[in-house]
Amino acid sequence: MRHVTIKDIARIAGVSCSTVSRALSGSSELSEKTRERILEICRQEGYRVNALARSLICSKTNVIGLIVPEMTNPFYAEISLGIETRARSLGYNVMLCNSMHDPATTESLFEFLISHQVDGIILASSHNDSAHWVRQFAPSVPTVLLGTALTEGGEEINSVSVDNLVGGRIAAEYLLSQGHRDIVYLGYRPSSITHQLRFRGFSEALEKAGLRPTVLENPADSSSIASGYTLSQQLFSQPLHSTAIFAAADAIALGVLQAADEAGISIPEDLSLLGFDNIIYSSLPKIMLSTVDQRKQLLAEAAVNLLAEIIDSPSREEYTHRLILPALVVRNSCRQADPESKAP
């Protein structure tokens, strides 16, 4: 198959190359009849616009980069789809990259995306160095952090995140309203600012009721089904007096469900379970996990909208932090605590 060039189209149409360029760009300098005739020739000859050449002329590629920790995580899979959908509606395509939770890989991906002249980058990450990476590369390309930016110097970046402090409070208040007093906070990652805020909101709400949660920390770099399963095995290996578990992420909660089933613990009859994220698996009929919804579609749209604003206003002299309020989703994994009974 031969490669059709703009010179070929100009020769067939009997016009100059600049006239073909104006037709392709929708210039008002051409009559509608001439433009349609040239576009029809392009269709017939199979001509495709050279996106790279156009980007060099226009200084814009209409491509944005998206860096996520791992696409195997259902939360980031849903976020990525939401970002791509919103970006496409604004005329952008998305170049997706996975950092695999590795700092060196994250930095190399920034360099890769910048070298490919993307118009902007969204970094979806809960890593404590996220704000640092955004500050480092934002002078080179418009960048938005989809994650918590409340670290030292975090005010100097543009970010979008769910309000984790409020989310933790919502979780605690719901379990308290169900009569639970002995609650396990499972999967807390103290190295993550996101988890710090979530835990703080949860703990403060319990403290107001004169209570403190039992805390099982997650030593891994991410919240996964495997880590939830391992932590739950540790919890269930001892006599269990708690009546409820708040899992720091839905993936953690899925691991709890597996371990509880193996241990003969029924959820919610023996033990209530509340998650955080509202990933797609949480609503499956045999799971029906009650959870705190991060409202991923709103997060994705807000991140793309903010990035588009920055791209369109290169001389912008302000930083924006947008917080999305989470919402409680009640399904079947929690029940009213029976004050007369104890967990098995």
C-alpha positions, 0 to 999 in steps of 0.5 A: 500500500503506497503512502499518500502525501499531501503533495499527492492530494494537491496534484490530484485536486489541482491546488497548492499544498497550502490549500490542502492544508487549509481544507484539512484544518477547516480554514474559513479562507476556502469556500465550502465547495472547495473544502468538500472536494478536497476532503472527498479526494482525501477519503478516496485516496486514503490520505491520513493526516500526519499527527506528528507533523501537525503537532510540530506546526501547531505545538499541540498533540491533543494527547495527554499522558496518564500514569497509574500504579497498576491497571490490575487494580480495579480502582485504577482501571475504572479511573483510567476509563473515566479519564479516557472518556472525558478526555476524548469528549474534549478532543484529547487521546490518552497515552496510558502508562503503568508505574508498578509502584516504582519511583524510578519507573514513575520518573522515567515515565514522566521523561518518556511522556514529555519526550513524546510532547504530550500536552499534559500529564495526570499522575494517579498515585497515593505514593508519598512522593507524588507531590514531589514528582508533580512539582519536579515536572510541572515546569516542563508540562502541565501536570495534575495529581489525582491523589492527595497533595497535602504534604510539605509543599503540596500547595504548590501543585494542582490536584484532585482527590476524594476527601479522605478525612471525611471518608474515614469519618463517614465509615466510622459514623456508619458503623457506630450507628449500627451499634458497633463498638469493638471495630477493627481498622484493617489495612492501614498504610502509615506511609501513605498520606491518603491512608493517614487522612482516612485513618485520622477521620475514622479515629477522630469519630470513634474518639468522640464516642470514647472508643479506639479501633484495633489497628492492623497495618498493611506493610505492603506498598499497595492495598490488594486482595492478597494483603487483605487475606494475609492480615485477616488470617492473622486476625482470625487466628486469635479469638475474635471479639470485634463485631465489625471490620473497616477495610481501608480499601475494597480490595482489602475487604475482598481478601477479608471475605476469602479469609472469613469464609475459610475460617467459618466466619459468616459476613454479616451474621458473625462480623460486619464488613465495610470497605472503601472505594466502591470498585465494580466487584463490590456490587457483585451479587455474592459480595454486595459489599457496603462501602464508602464510594470515592465517586470515581467518575467525578474524580476522573472528570475533575482531573481532566477538566483541571488539566485542560484548564491548565493547558489552555492557560499556560500563564496561569499563576494559581494552584487548584486543589479540588476535593470530591466528597465521598458517599456511603453505599449501603449493601449487605455486608453490615448489620446491626450489632447484637449487644448480647452476642460476641463474634466467634 
